[in-house]
Amino acid sequence: MPSLSAGMEEGTLARWLKAEGDAVAAGEIIAEIETDKATMEMEAAEAGILGRLLVPAGTNGVPVNAPIAILLQPGESLAEAPAPTPAAPPAQPAASEAPKPAVATQAADELPPRHLASPLARRLAAESDIDLAALTGSGPRGRIVRIDVERARAAASAASPAPAAEPRPAPVPEAPAQRVTRLPHSAMRRVIARRLLESKQTVPHFYLSVECEIDRLLALRADLNAVAADDYKLSVNDLVIKAAAKALRIVPEANAMWTEDAILRFDDVDVAVAVATDGGLITPVLRRADEKSLGTLSNEIKELAGRARANKLKPEEYQGGGFTVSNLGMYGVVSFAAIINPPQSCILAVGAGKRRAVVREDDTIVAATVMNCTLSVDHRSVDGAIGARYLSAFKDLIEQPLRLLA
């Protein structure tokens, strides 16, 4: 199992593109691997014959570096092929020699059974006080994986003596059984859940909101689309992202990240855009978004969003970024507050533009299209005054949209 992204510990073998007995050329795509963010293609490291598939398609939680197939060289057979993890017996030291400590390259099968466990299985076992040495692994080469620990935990719970019965009130009629559909967690959904929980629990959020009149923005969008032919078709979201990027150049203090040693302020304006997919939310990154023309930005957003929904993004296309924009206006949502995407410090939540009455400074009442935007801020790295200055710069760009063309 290859490591396809930073911090990857395990993956799902989504699909084999080659069958046992097929010839494979070096660099040829042989399988699709699902990571926490995307489905990626796996290339053969060298040429040969695919002798045996060790891990079936659809297998979840395959640890990085675990053998998944045997590739035979010309003239080799399965009987002659080396075992996936050779387990040569250790040499016995001579009587006059002191035993030497085991080295880090010792074969996996030589280690005590308790060591043949995935990192997740070890953590779950420790949390539940389960002895890994007492478990039989169902993973490759007998490796103990998550499901083995969960089964042991369930068995221990079932074997525990029931507490003494306590007086209970008179029984009430039972509700009818509810019909449910079980949707197993994907790797992406598990990571999203973990990161959002971590963000909400550990990042001190505060929220700032601003109302922007967008009639001039809508008029500019219509004018630009009328002369664009087939080169691009601007959406309101394209213009919002451009304004968010230019505002970061005006107020660079908001383009920051908290670390334990220092606050990091990014020199480039890389804006992540929240995209909804069947597997969950993913945020492809627009690099140097403030420097790109509206047409270029629009086409890049559509291309990245399309590949995000098809699980075809490369890690470098969704990792990093200093700021995120999340727009739910197309669903009719008027306002909301988003959870910060760590380690970033800010995320801008954009609602739908709605026509309503607006009172001007001279007390006249006019009809205007108003869009509500809420900035979620990490108070450790961005103070309230900085967040307010950022929203002010963003509002000015939205309400004077010709500045987006500069």
Secondary structure, 3 states (H helix, E strand, C coil): CCCCCCCCCEEEEEEECCCCCCEECCCCEEEEEECCCCEEEEECCCCEEEEEECCCCCEEEEECCCCCEEEECCCCCCCCCCCCCCCCCCCCCCCCCCCCCCCCCCCHHHCCHHHCECHHHHHHHHHHCCCHHHCCCCCHHHCECHHHHHHHHHHHHHHCCCCCCCCCCCCCCCCCCCCCCCCCCCHHHHHHHHHHHHHHHHCCEEEEEEEEECHHHHHHHHHHHHHCCCCCCCCHHHHHHHHHHHHHHHCHHHCEEECCCCEEECCCCCEEECEEECCEEECCEECCHHHCCHHHHHHHHHHHHHHHHCCCCCHHHHCCCCEEEEECHHHCCCCCCCCCCCCECEEEEEEEEEEEEEECCCCCEEEEEEEEEEEEEECCCCCHHHHHHHHHHHHHHHHCHHHHHC
